[in-house]
């Protein structure tokens, strides 16, 4: 397992307004303890590694990797993996997981909108619920295409607007509106948007709708975990006065109860996401 520091890149920085949004997002993802939630999503990384056909010896990049679900999935398939995120604490959690399994992964600080790698440096580029949150959608897609070699594959897992997380975005946005002009991350869970972003640089784009089941003791248990540990929810509650925090909690609990298919003794909420494989032209 190796850890590298970022290198300079010649990519032009994003507009100042997006830079400010990105700085706030970085603080958001550094808050709480995403690994508590992130480790429950490991099955998505395994499914994505299979969908994109990760093979032994391939050079694989995981961007906005969080605590490393796709990273570990690729490394378990004996690929040569570089795991990146712009939050150092998340990389540290991923490194701990890799160390526990004796997996030789390079961990490197990097921004998905300005990746410090040469053109075509990787056979496969992955992101599970990460790249979709970058504020500049077009630039993010161009970076994913740029660092992937011709005929290489890009694998993404993105929450859909119609699914549970897409609805959660809308519930939270009702109480704490997103910055003006910011495109919804849930657009990454729609086929037309992906064609818009990747079409000119893709030989093929394949999408499949899948479900991840959020499994918790109850709606109150889910809310407690996400309120304490999941950055966006943690920050949303912390940004509101006490009475509005209670109103947000009521709306989220109602959403969970409405989506629950686990009966009265537990919480099982299907969360739809789009599994995407882009073959670079």
Secondary structure, 3 states (H helix, E strand, C coil): CEEECCCCCCCCCCCHHHHHHHHHHHHHHHCCCHHHHHHHHHHHHHHHHHHCCCCCCCEEEECCCCCCHHHHHHHHCCCEEEEEECCHHHHHHHHHHHHHCCCCEEEEECECCECCCCCCCEEEEEEECCHHHCCCHHHHHHHHHHHEEEEEEEEEEEECCCCHHHHHHHHHHHHCCCCCCCCCHHHHHCHHHHHHHHHHHEEEEEEEEEEEEEEECCHHHHHHHHHHHCHHHHHHHHCCCHHHHHHHHHHHHHHHHHHECCCCCCEEEEEEEEEEEEEEC
